[in-house]
């Protein structure tokens, strides 16, 4: 298997490719895939991993390469929204046969790809997670899905049925997962997918509680989002201290907006900006 790695947002730590290859060889032996790390990953232009056009060209090149089986987004940060539309428009037939994996800022691309039925997309660990404590396990979790996308134990589908509450009457097998701020920002754009009857999983990092509240107001007010089967809340980490104290925590906030919008509250999800982040295949 050949896995293409591209950085649509920020520059990838130059030590990651060698560490990723070593981890795969040590853990998988002869089953380890070949990683095709695009040189664009190491470009730097201000905040971004190179100019917009370079990031577009790199993604399109790998997506349209018949010899590449999967695209693994290198890391998050910010910048994917600047390249998602033109890159997706330029994708040809080969792009439709690939797997796409990432989270955080990569959610803009996951949404746009899913909206157009391009490939199989999943929210889950990225190569840059090697820099987290416990990151080896996270990266292997992502790699496991890329190598075995039909394996049910790597997704939240079976896991989620045990932890979502209240239980739904229909089949619990249609999911989508996003960072809350990213999902809020892509609503109303051409990247917004149809999530009717999906379980929507959301997580957040580094945002004040009042911003979490505002983003949840925004997404639960969207008439298309109100057609989801329910919302499940992942981890909200590194939340700055609010002055004055916001009082409500992320669970209370999410429950509030679920009541207001009529969207079912489905409990917690095992996703977040951490090494425990689980793979959530869309659909």
C-alpha positions as a printed NumPy array, in Angstrom:
array([[  0.   ,   0.   ,   0.   ],
       [  1.167,   3.538,  -0.789],
       [ -0.001,   6.339,   1.49 ],
       [  0.446,   9.92 ,   0.318],
       [  1.079,  12.568,   2.966],
       [  0.305,  16.207,   2.234],
       [  0.052,  19.321,   4.421],
       [ -2.899,  21.536,   3.435],
       [ -2.511,  23.703,   6.533],
       [  0.774,  24.164,   8.413],
       [  4.332,  22.889,   7.961],
       [  5.153,  19.345,   9.065],
       [  7.95 ,  18.722,  11.565],
       [ 10.831,  17.464,   9.418],
       [ 11.55 ,  14.615,  11.857],
       [  8.11 ,  13.05 ,  11.432],
       [  8.595,  11.045,   8.191],
       [ 11.559,   9.03 ,   9.485],
       [  9.859,   8.437,  12.841],
       [  6.66 ,   7.37 ,  11.082],
       [  8.499,   4.932,   8.836],
       [ 10.391,   3.456,  11.809],
       [  7.18 ,   3.049,  13.799],
       [  5.429,   1.321,  10.896],
       [  8.355,  -1.053,  10.264],
       [  8.691,  -1.902,  13.949],
       [  4.964,  -2.482,  14.448],
       [  3.952,  -3.973,  11.103],
       [  7.076,  -5.53 ,   9.651],
       [  6.552,  -6.634,   6.053],
       [  2.989,  -5.259,   6.153],
       [  4.21 ,  -1.685,   6.602],
       [  3.021,   0.628,   3.828],
       [  5.155,   2.928,   1.721],
       [  4.774,   6.567,   2.737],
       [  4.966,   9.111,  -0.063],
       [  5.629,  12.385,   1.749],
       [  5.145,  15.302,  -0.635],
       [  7.985,  17.872,  -0.434],
       [  5.321,  20.549,  -0.009],
       [  4.889,  19.375,   3.602],
       [  8.131,  21.148,   4.498],
       [  7.51 ,  24.45 ,   2.747],
       [  6.9  ,  27.507,   4.887],
       [  5.234,  30.777,   3.972],
       [  4.17 ,  32.659,   7.062],
       [  1.574,  30.56 ,   8.841],
       [  1.201,  28.067,   6.009],
       [  3.04 ,  25.069,   4.561],
       [  3.809,  27.03 ,   1.429],
       [  1.642,  29.328,  -0.7  ],
       [ -1.987,  28.408,  -1.321],
       [ -1.242,  27.259,  -4.876],
       [  1.568,  24.973,  -3.735],
       [ -0.734,  23.341,  -1.187],
       [ -3.477,  22.955,  -3.798],
       [ -1.085,  21.477,  -6.362],
       [  0.395,  18.979,  -3.894],
       [ -2.998,  17.689,  -2.79 ],
       [ -4.304,  17.404,  -6.336],
       [ -1.12 ,  15.668,  -7.49 ],
       [ -1.385,  12.94 ,  -4.861],
       [ -5.181,  12.623,  -5.133],
       [ -4.992,  12.131,  -8.897],
       [ -2.088,   9.661,  -8.723],
       [ -3.398,   6.144,  -9.459],
       [ -0.462,   4.606,  -7.584],
       [ -1.487,   6.251,  -4.275],
       [ -4.078,   4.336,  -2.242],
       [ -4.74 ,   6.831,   0.542],
       [ -4.174,  10.457,   1.5  ],
       [ -3.124,  11.112,   5.091],
       [ -3.253,  14.765,   6.054],
       [  0.011,  15.561,   7.816],
       [ -1.255,  17.908,  10.517],
       [ -3.8  ,  20.56 ,  11.38 ],
       [ -3.341,  24.215,  12.233],
       [ -5.027,  26.578,   9.803],
       [ -5.194,  26.965,   6.048],
       [ -7.201,  24.061,   4.615],
       [-10.24 ,  26.272,   4.002],
       [ -8.129,  28.355,   1.602],
       [ -7.353,  25.381,  -0.635],
       [-10.263,  22.944,  -0.232],
       [-12.62 ,  24.155,  -2.975],
       [-10.102,  24.581,  -5.811],
       [ -8.32 ,  21.349,  -4.893],
       [-11.515,  19.296,  -4.84 ],
       [-12.656,  20.802,  -8.152],
       [ -9.401,  19.639,  -9.752],
       [ -9.66 ,  16.045,  -8.519],
       [-10.217,  13.383, -11.158],
       [-11.432,   9.765, -11.162],
       [ -8.405,   8.425,  -9.261],
       [ -9.281,  10.609,  -6.27 ],
       [-12.597,   8.801,  -5.875],
       [-10.909,   5.485,  -5.082],
       [ -8.85 ,   6.688,  -2.129],
       [ -9.075,   6.846,   1.636],
       [ -8.667,  10.263,   3.318],
       [ -7.784,  10.628,   6.998],
       [ -7.266,  13.615,   9.277],
       [ -8.929,  15.873,  11.829],
       [ -8.814,  19.414,  13.19 ],
       [ -8.292,  21.874,  10.307],
       [ -8.43 ,  18.962,   7.838],
       [-12.161,  18.892,   8.611],
       [-12.679,  21.443,   5.827],
       [-11.359,  18.891,   3.334],
       [-13.162,  15.932,   4.912],
       [-16.436,  17.866,   4.649],
       [-15.913,  18.898,   1.04 ],
       [-14.827,  15.433,  -0.056],
       [-17.76 ,  13.798,   1.722],
       [-20.195,  16.325,   0.246],
       [-19.092,  15.31 ,  -3.246],
       [-18.826,  11.576,  -2.619],
       [-15.082,  11.53 ,  -3.247],
       [-13.357,   8.538,  -1.653],
       [-13.873,   7.288,   1.893],
       [-13.129,   9.874,   4.55 ],
       [-12.523,   9.539,   8.278],
       [-11.778,  11.804,  11.225],
       [ -8.767,  10.434,  13.054],
       [ -5.091,  10.688,  14.053],
       [ -2.473,  12.259,  11.783],
       [  1.316,  11.809,  11.474],
       [  1.955,  14.973,  13.517],
       [  0.389,  13.241,  16.522],
       [  3.755,  11.517,  16.981],
       [  4.718,  14.69 ,  18.849],
       [  2.042,  14.081,  21.506],
       [  2.56 ,  12.029,  24.658],
       [  1.289,   8.578,  23.688],
       [  1.294,   9.645,  20.065],
       [  2.666,   6.346,  18.758],
       [ -0.576,   4.598,  19.72 ],
       [ -2.65 ,   7.339,  18.102],
       [ -0.736,   7.158,  14.828],
       [ -0.948,   3.361,  14.763],
       [ -4.694,   3.664,  15.303],
       [ -4.967,   5.867,  12.247],
       [ -2.693,   3.615,  10.257],
       [ -4.773,   0.594,  11.237],
       [ -7.834,   2.142,   9.61 ],
       [ -5.901,   3.072,   6.468],
       [ -4.701,  -0.519,   6.136],
       [ -7.995,  -2.124,   7.224],
       [-10.853,   0.299,   6.442],
       [-13.47 ,  -2.451,   6.676],
       [-12.346,  -3.522,  10.156],
       [-15.182,  -2.522,  12.517],
       [-13.095,  -2.363,  15.693],
       [-11.161,   0.699,  14.547],
       [-14.234,   2.883,  14.133],
       [-16.615,   4.366,  16.655],
       [-19.557,   2.519,  15.171],
       [-19.538,  -0.436,  17.545],
       [-17.963,   1.584,  20.356],
       [-20.472,   4.389,  19.953],
       [-23.496,   2.122,  20.313],
       [-22.372,   1.309,  23.842],
       [-21.923,   4.908,  24.931],
       [-24.527,   7.003,  23.136],
       [-27.518,   7.914,  25.291],
       [-30.433,   7.855,  24.939],
       [-30.372,   4.939,  22.477],
       [-31.85 ,   5.608,  19.039],
       [-34.466,   3.379,  17.473],
       [-32.687,   3.242,  14.098],
       [-29.316,   1.742,  13.142],
       [-26.345,   3.527,  14.699],
       [-24.035,   3.309,  11.749],
       [-23.918,   6.743,  10.129],
       [-21.403,   9.202,  11.556],
       [-19.477,  12.379,  10.928],
       [-16.964,  14.041,  13.244],
       [-15.477,  17.527,  13.304],
       [-13.709,  20.1  ,  15.374],
       [-16.481,  22.426,  16.566],
       [-14.983,  25.703,  15.301],
       [-14.098,  24.194,  11.915],
       [-17.591,  22.764,  11.491],
       [-19.205,  26.045,  12.517],
       [-17.119,  27.968,   9.971],
       [-17.852,  25.654,   7.04 ],
       [-21.634,  25.831,   7.419],
       [-23.236,  27.727,   4.556],
       [-20.225,  27.197,   2.288],
       [-19.905,  24.83 ,  -0.701],
       [-17.98 ,  22.489,   1.609],
       [-21.009,  21.758,   3.818],
       [-22.088,  18.104,   3.504],
       [-25.579,  16.702,   3.944],
       [-25.568,  15.107,   7.397],
       [-29.22 ,  14.109,   7.5  ],
       [-29.658,  11.206,   9.952],
       [-25.957,  11.221,  10.868],
       [-24.673,  11.144,  14.416],
       [-22.632,  14.346,  14.554],
       [-19.584,  14.143,  16.816],
       [-17.819,  17.352,  17.796],
       [-14.704,  18.207,  19.813],
       [-12.788,  21.365,  20.645],
       [ -9.417,  22.609,  21.863],
       [ -8.141,  25.922,  23.161],
       [-11.417,  27.853,  23.023],
       [-13.128,  29.798,  25.812],
       [-16.434,  28.383,  27.037],
       [-18.295,  31.395,  25.682],
       [-16.887,  30.652,  22.22 ],
       [-17.937,  27.019,  22.537],
       [-21.39 ,  28.293,  23.472],
       [-21.478,  30.644,  20.473],
       [-20.35 ,  27.961,  18.029],
       [-22.957,  25.527,  19.334],
       [-25.634,  28.206,  18.939],
       [-24.508,  28.616,  15.345],
       [-24.391,  24.963,  14.332],
       [-27.616,  23.939,  16.094],
       [-29.452,  26.87 ,  14.489],
       [-28.578,  25.65 ,  10.993],
       [-31.67 ,  24.046,   9.408],
       [-29.583,  21.354,   7.716],
       [-27.798,  20.441,  10.949],
       [-31.189,  20.109,  12.626],
       [-31.713,  17.045,  10.437],
       [-28.921,  15.086,  12.148],
       [-29.821,  12.057,  14.264],
       [-28.165,  13.655,  17.272],
       [-25.041,  15.281,  18.658],
       [-22.342,  13.491,  20.647],
       [-19.706,  15.585,  22.418],
       [-16.042,  14.684,  22.377],
       [-13.383,  16.186,  24.609],
       [-12.972,  19.949,  24.959],
       [ -9.412,  20.491,  26.157],
       [ -7.056,  23.372,  26.991],
       [-10.022,  25.629,  27.693],
       [ -8.774,  29.082,  28.831],
       [-10.126,  30.401,  32.124],
       [-13.012,  32.792,  31.591],
       [-13.226,  36.041,  33.582],
       [-15.862,  36.162,  34.916],
       [-16.459,  32.418,  35.293],
       [-18.792,  31.196,  32.541],
       [-20.209,  28.675,  35.095],
       [-21.574,  26.249,  32.472],
       [-19.24 ,  23.538,  31.204],
       [-19.18 ,  22.035,  27.701],
       [-21.705,  19.311,  28.559],
       [-24.232,  21.757,  29.992],
       [-23.754,  24.05 ,  26.995],
       [-24.257,  21.251,  24.474],
       [-27.325,  19.935,  26.268],
       [-28.783,  23.443,  26.339],
       [-28.482,  23.965,  22.592],
       [-29.749,  20.446,  21.878],
       [-32.909,  21.262,  23.848],
       [-33.337,  24.627,  22.122],
       [-32.844,  23.152,  18.634],
       [-34.679,  19.877,  19.146],
       [-31.563,  17.881,  18.242],
       [-31.172,  14.732,  20.375],
       [-28.306,  14.774,  22.898],
       [-26.397,  11.505,  22.56 ],
       [-23.789,  11.705,  25.301],
       [-20.012,  11.674,  24.976],
       [-17.771,  10.623,  22.088],
       [-14.191,   9.347,  22.263],
       [-12.633,  12.019,  20.052],
       [-10.459,  15.041,  20.752],
       [ -7.164,  16.83 ,  20.197],
       [ -5.191,  14.183,  22.087],
       [ -3.566,  10.786,  21.745],
       [ -6.837,   9.02 ,  22.611],
       [ -8.561,  10.411,  19.507],
       [-10.477,   7.602,  17.84 ],
       [-11.057,   6.977,  14.114],
       [-14.553,   7.91 ,  12.923],
       [-15.275,   6.866,   9.33 ],
       [-17.967,   9.076,   7.76 ],
       [-21.193,   7.528,   6.616]])
